[in-house]
Amino acid sequence: MTAAITAHAEAVTAVSKDADITEVFAATDRLLPAVLAYADAQFDYTGNGFPFGVLHQFAEQDDEDEPADEPEPATGISVLQRHDYRVTDVAAVLSAGRRAYLDVWPEDDEAAAAVDVTHLGRALYQIAHAGGWHRLDEVEGLRATGGAVVVVAQQEILGSDPDEWPEELFEGDGGEFLCKQEDVFPA
């Protein structure tokens, strides 16, 4: 991707006021797939493809102009997880959510964190946003009670565009059951 960005920057800076910008368009055509691959990798890792994921719309417009090949069904897995927690101290969870907010937005202050994190759902979001859902295991005010993980084979897996996902993510044929893990924590 770095090479594509560098080539694009060089093409743009080489253009004079009256110059032919054909090379800029060619460099852009080479840059877009690299940026989209980066956005897809970011989405696979974080679940968020912003800001580059929005550029998929331009690639899709190009694809609409070309005859579509029938895609082969992807073979993959779905990992379905449920982790339950007893909320023992709502104020402590809100406080942890505000600290997580400041981890993500260090230029903001405690007042901004208090405005953003006003309820349990927003606190949980900020904790997960800052460090992943597994961080809930470390939050004062939450006590893990149990969890389960089910792995199912899938013929069609979720892609990088949430707009193309099925409305009901956890319904369908369910695929072939591959394994299950259950965890029970002391009460």
C-alpha positions in Angstrom: 0.0 0.0 0.0 2.9 2.4 0.8 4.2 2.0 -2.7 0.8 2.8 -4.2 0.4 5.9 -2.0 3.9 7.1 -2.9 3.3 6.6 -6.6 0.0 8.5 -6.4 1.5 11.4 -4.5 4.4 11.6 -7.0 1.9 11.6 -9.9 -0.2 14.4 -8.2 2.7 16.6 -7.4 4.2 16.2 -10.9 1.1 17.7 -12.5 1.4 21.3 -13.5 -1.5 23.7 -14.2 -1.8 22.8 -17.9 -0.5 19.3 -17.7 -2.3 16.1 -18.8 -3.5 14.3 -15.6 -3.8 10.9 -17.2 -1.0 9.6 -15.0 -2.9 10.8 -11.9 -5.9 8.7 -12.9 -3.7 5.7 -13.6 -2.1 6.1 -10.2 -5.5 6.4 -8.6 -6.6 3.2 -10.3 -3.6 1.5 -8.7 -4.2 3.1 -5.3 -7.9 2.2 -4.9 -7.4 -1.6 -4.6 -4.6 -1.1 -2.1 -6.7 1.2 0.1 -9.7 -1.2 -0.1 -7.5 -4.1 0.9 -6.3 -2.1 3.9 -9.9 -1.2 4.8 -10.9 -4.9 4.6 -8.0 -5.9 6.8 -8.9 -3.1 9.3 -12.5 -4.3 9.3 -11.5 -7.9 9.8 -9.3 -6.9 12.8 -11.5 -4.2 14.4 -15.0 -4.5 13.0 -14.7 -1.0 11.7 -13.6 -0.1 8.1 -13.8 3.7 8.5 -12.5 5.9 6.9 -11.3 3.9 3.8 -14.2 1.4 3.7 -16.5 3.9 2.2 -14.4 3.9 -0.9 -15.9 0.4 -1.7 -18.8 2.3 -3.4 -16.4 3.5 -6.1 -15.1 0.0 -6.8 -18.6 -1.3 -6.8 -19.6 1.3 -9.4 -16.8 0.1 -11.6 -17.9 -3.5 -11.1 -21.4 -2.6 -12.2 -20.1 -1.5 -15.5 -18.5 -4.9 -16.1 -20.3 -8.2 -16.6 -20.6 -10.0 -13.3 -19.1 -13.5 -12.8 -21.0 -15.8 -10.6 -19.1 -15.9 -7.3 -18.3 -19.2 -5.8 -19.8 -19.7 -2.3 -17.3 -19.0 0.4 -16.7 -21.7 2.9 -16.0 -20.4 6.4 -17.1 -20.6 10.0 -19.2 -18.5 12.4 -18.1 -18.2 16.0 -21.1 -17.4 18.2 -20.3 -16.2 21.7 -22.4 -15.4 24.7 -20.8 -14.2 27.9 -23.1 -13.2 30.7 -22.3 -10.8 33.6 -24.1 -9.8 36.7 -24.1 -6.0 37.1 -23.0 -5.5 40.7 -22.2 -1.8 40.7 -23.6 0.4 37.9 -21.7 3.5 39.0 -18.4 1.5 38.8 -19.2 0.4 35.2 -20.1 3.9 34.2 -16.8 5.1 35.7 -14.9 2.4 33.8 -16.7 3.5 30.6 -15.7 7.1 31.1 -12.0 6.0 31.7 -12.2 4.0 28.5 -13.7 7.0 26.6 -10.6 9.0 27.7 -8.3 6.3 26.6 -9.8 6.5 23.1 -10.2 10.3 23.1 -7.2 11.6 25.3 -7.7 15.2 24.1 -11.1 15.3 25.7 -11.7 15.9 29.4 -13.7 14.2 32.2 -16.7 16.4 31.4 -16.8 15.2 27.8 -16.6 11.6 29.0 -19.5 12.2 31.4 -21.6 13.7 28.6 -20.8 10.7 26.4 -21.2 7.9 28.9 -24.6 8.4 30.6 -25.9 4.9 30.7 -24.8 1.3 31.0 -25.0 0.5 27.3 -22.7 3.5 26.4 -20.2 2.5 29.1 -20.0 -1.0 27.8 -19.6 0.3 24.2 -16.7 2.5 25.3 -15.0 -0.2 27.2 -15.2 -2.6 24.2 -14.2 0.2 21.8 -11.0 0.9 23.9 -9.9 -2.7 24.3 -12.3 -5.3 23.0 -15.2 -7.1 24.6 -12.9 -9.3 26.6 -12.1 -6.3 28.8 -15.5 -6.7 30.4 -13.9 -9.5 32.5 -11.7 -6.8 34.2 -14.4 -4.2 34.9 -15.2 -3.5 38.5 -19.0 -3.7 38.8 -19.4 -6.7 36.5 -19.0 -10.3 37.5 -18.9 -13.0 34.9 -21.4 -15.7 35.5 -21.1 -18.0 32.5 -20.3 -18.1 28.8 -20.6 -20.3 25.8 -19.0 -20.4 22.4 -20.5 -22.4 19.5 -18.6 -22.8 16.1 -20.7 -23.5 13.0 -19.6 -24.2 9.4 -21.0 -21.7 7.0 -21.3 -21.7 3.2 -21.8 -17.9 3.1 -19.9 -15.7 5.5 -20.2 -12.0 6.3 -18.2 -9.8 4.0 -16.7 -6.4 4.5 -19.9 -4.4 3.8 -22.4 -4.6 6.6 -25.1 -3.3 4.2 -24.9 -6.6 2.4 -25.3 -8.7 5.6 -28.6 -10.5 6.3 -30.9 -8.6 8.6 -31.1 -11.6 11.0 -27.4 -12.4 11.7 -28.2 -15.4 13.9 -30.9 -17.1 11.9 -30.8 -19.3 8.8 -29.8 -22.9 8.2 -27.2 -22.7 11.0 -24.6 -24.7 9.1 -22.9 -27.7 10.4 -22.1 -27.7 14.1 -18.3 -28.0 14.6 -17.7 -27.5 18.3 -18.9 -26.0 21.6 -17.3 -24.7 24.7 -19.1 -23.8 28.0 -17.6 -21.9 30.9 -19.3 -21.6 34.3 -17.9 -19.1 36.8 -18.4 -19.4 40.6 -21.4 -17.5 41.9 
